[in-house]
Amino acid sequence: MRGWPLLLTLLLTTGLMAPAYGAPRDDDEDDEGGTTVVTSRGPEKKGLQVRAKFFRKKGRIEITPNFGYITNNEFNQDMSGGLDVAIHLSERFALEFGGLYAFLGANNQKDLAAAVLSLTDPNMLEATDPGAFAHVGILWSPMYGKINPMGMAVINLDFFFALGLGYEYEEVEILQMDWTTGKGAVNEKFQNHLVPLHLGVGMKIFASRGFSLRIDGRFYLTIDQVLDFKDPRSAQANRNLLNDNPYTNRLDCGANSSAQCVTTLNNTFIVSVGGSIWVPKMKTED
């Protein structure tokens, strides 16, 4: 009878450790996306792994409404809403089409804008405010993973990269200090149209075979020209232009303008969260 407590302890320990044998390890292409089911055929074959498909992407369409935040604009803050559609040609590659719209409007200046405006003369400042984006490109999903926290349900993860070209519409705003409110206000704005390189990286968390949560970050990289204030001669020439026309901005850079400009690489970085709906419905395996 004295051995019963020890035997019960061993049995409980074995039961608690059983989920550890469920750690997934998919080594072949055919097992991609599978879950792991732990079975036992007696003490000689502990933790025999039986893999079954959980989700497939090939031949399916992924529709993702998303909500994001534009993180790296110096003078304006903005939120975005959009839609991405991916046509999965295989388990690893897909064609993606997407677009989003920044919706906070014109009165979205950060406190930094007011601080800079208060130091400038004649209290005017050029800023950019993203308006809309569109892109087409390729999604590459080179790897996926699984998490089995606390021995409970397996969470399927799909990691991806995005590459493509796009269109970006932004407004070049001339901000002016509003001394009654102590904030910057839009005095004049101009349209700017750009063709960016679109880069992205993200992760999908599958809640079911037909729905997943997507978290990603997207870069829109553009080559543009801005007024040059680094070179002393160019800076003085541009100040003279601003004295004559305070609305002079980057759009005046061109062959028929005396504005002194420099070519720059600009980027807009958007962090977004979305819910993906997968169609058609995946057939479960026997």
C-alpha positions, 0 to 999 in steps of 0.5 A: 500500500505504501507504493500507491502514492508513488504510483499515482504521482508517476501517473499524474506526472505522465499525464501532465507531460503528455502534451509535450509530445505534441510539439509540431515538427513538419518536415515535408511539404505535404504536411504544411499547415497540419495539426499534430494529434498525439496518440499512444500504442503502449509504453513502447511507442509514446507520443506517436505523431499523426498529422492532419491538415488544418488549413490549406491556401492553394486555390483560395481567396483571402479577403481582409478588411483592415484598420491601421495607424501611420506611424512615421509622419512628423507633423500629422497623425492619421489612421487608415482603413482598407481592404486587401484581396489575395489570390493564393496560387500555391501554399507559399505564393499569392497575388495581392491587390489592396488599397486603404484610405487615411481618414482623419482629415485636415485637422490632425496636426501633432503638437510638434507641428505647433512647436516648429511653427512657433519658431519659424518666420513667417510661421508657415511650414510645409507638411505632407498628409497621406490620403490614399494608397493602392498596391499590387504585388506578391505574397510569399509565405516561406514558413509557418509555425504552431504554438501549443500553450499549456498543452491546450489547443494548437494555434496555427501561424503563417508568416509572410512577406509582401513585395510590389508596386503601388500608387500613393496620393498625398496632400502637401499642406502649408501649415500656419500657426493659429495663435488663438488655439496654439495649434497649426492649421492648414492654410493651403494644400496641394495634391501630390501623386507618387508611385511607391515600392511596396514592402511588407511583413506580417503574420496570420493567426488561424482561428478556423479554416475560414477565418484568420487574424492578420497583423502586419507592417507595410512600407510605401517607399517613394523617390521625391524631390524637396526644397534643399535647405542643407546647402547654404546657397540653395537654402538662401535661394529658397528663402528668397522664394518663400519671401515672395511666395510663402506657398512655395513647396516641393511641387515647385521642384522642376525644370521651369522653377528656380526652386533649389531641390534635392532628391530624397527617399521617403517612406510611409510605414503603416501598422495594421490589424485585420480579419481575413475571410477565406473562400471557398470553404475548405474541404476537411480531410477524412 
